[in-house]
Amino acid sequence: MPDSADKQALLTGLKQHLAAEISRIQAKLEIHDSSQDRIHLSDCTDNLRSLERAQDSERSILVIEIEESEFYLDRLSGTRSYLDLVAEVPYPLSGTAVIQGREYRLSKHSPWHESVGPGAEFNGSSRRDERWTTRLVVRSKV
């Protein structure tokens, strides 16, 4: 789990990820002009501008470590942990990015991220059918 001192590096890595995504979309648009790709390009560009204007990496980035457990008929089926990299940007981030050798899920900052604390549990609804349920537990937050 990164500490607060790593947030500037995470911010830089996220900017590089968005710049690479912008280049990829631009190359794709040269081959086939798609309105969906144009919207995605605009969103990525706006997000990159927003991160470049960010003065304080401490406030513009948040990392939440989440443990997800899946249950089948109330019996534990599997558990996995992941890091959620949350950024203050105008449009939702999606997918994952590898920054400094760690993989992060990317998401847009919301009040939920601010209010949640370590130890918080969320019981998910069934995913495949009523026999499958999930539970998310926030392990840490930086």
KAMOZI-V750324 format. One record per pair of residues at least 6 apart in sequence whose C-alpha atoms are under 6 Angstrom apart, sorted by sequence separation. I is the first residue (numbers start at 1). J is the second residue. D is the distance in Angstrom with one decimal. If there is no record, write none. Layout:
i=I j=J d=D
i=I j=J d=D
//
This chain:
i=71 j=77 d=5.0
i=97 j=103 d=5.6
i=126 j=132 d=5.1
i=70 j=77 d=5.4
i=97 j=104 d=5.4
i=126 j=133 d=4.5
i=70 j=78 d=5.3
i=96 j=104 d=5.4
i=125 j=133 d=5.7
i=69 j=78 d=5.8
i=96 j=105 d=4.4
i=124 j=133 d=6.0
i=69 j=79 d=4.3
i=96 j=106 d=5.6
i=124 j=134 d=4.8
i=68 j=79 d=5.6
i=95 j=106 d=5.8
i=123 j=134 d=6.0
i=124 j=135 d=5.6
i=68 j=80 d=5.4
i=94 j=106 d=5.3
i=123 j=135 d=4.4
i=67 j=80 d=5.7
i=93 j=106 d=5.5
i=94 j=107 d=5.9
i=122 j=135 d=5.6
i=67 j=81 d=4.2
i=93 j=107 d=4.6
i=122 j=136 d=5.0
i=66 j=81 d=5.6
i=92 j=107 d=6.0
i=93 j=108 d=5.5
i=121 j=136 d=5.6
i=66 j=82 d=5.5
i=92 j=108 d=4.8
i=121 j=137 d=4.5
i=65 j=82 d=5.9
i=120 j=137 d=5.7
i=65 j=83 d=4.5
i=120 j=138 d=5.4
i=22 j=41 d=6.0
i=64 j=83 d=5.7
i=85 j=104 d=5.7
i=119 j=138 d=5.3
i=64 j=84 d=5.1
i=84 j=104 d=5.5
i=85 j=105 d=5.8
i=118 j=138 d=5.0
i=119 j=139 d=5.9
i=63 j=84 d=5.6
i=83 j=104 d=5.1
i=84 j=105 d=4.7
i=85 j=106 d=5.0
i=86 j=107 d=5.0
i=87 j=108 d=5.3
i=88 j=109 d=5.0
i=118 j=139 d=5.1
i=63 j=85 d=4.8
i=86 j=108 d=5.4
i=87 j=109 d=5.1
i=118 j=140 d=5.0
i=86 j=109 d=5.3
i=62 j=86 d=5.0
i=61 j=86 d=5.7
i=61 j=87 d=4.7
i=60 j=87 d=5.7
i=60 j=88 d=5.1
i=50 j=89 d=6.0
i=47 j=89 d=5.2
i=8 j=57 d=5.6
i=7 j=57 d=5.9
i=73 j=131 d=5.1
i=72 j=131 d=5.5
i=72 j=132 d=4.7
i=71 j=132 d=5.6
i=71 j=133 d=5.2
i=70 j=133 d=5.9
i=71 j=134 d=6.0
i=70 j=134 d=4.5
i=69 j=134 d=5.6
i=69 j=135 d=5.2
i=68 j=135 d=5.8
i=68 j=136 d=4.6
i=67 j=136 d=5.7
i=67 j=137 d=5.2
i=66 j=137 d=5.7
i=66 j=138 d=4.7
i=66 j=139 d=5.6
i=65 j=139 d=5.4
i=65 j=140 d=5.2
i=64 j=140 d=5.8
i=64 j=141 d=4.5
i=63 j=141 d=5.7
i=63 j=142 d=5.3
i=62 j=142 d=5.8
i=13 j=99 d=5.6
//
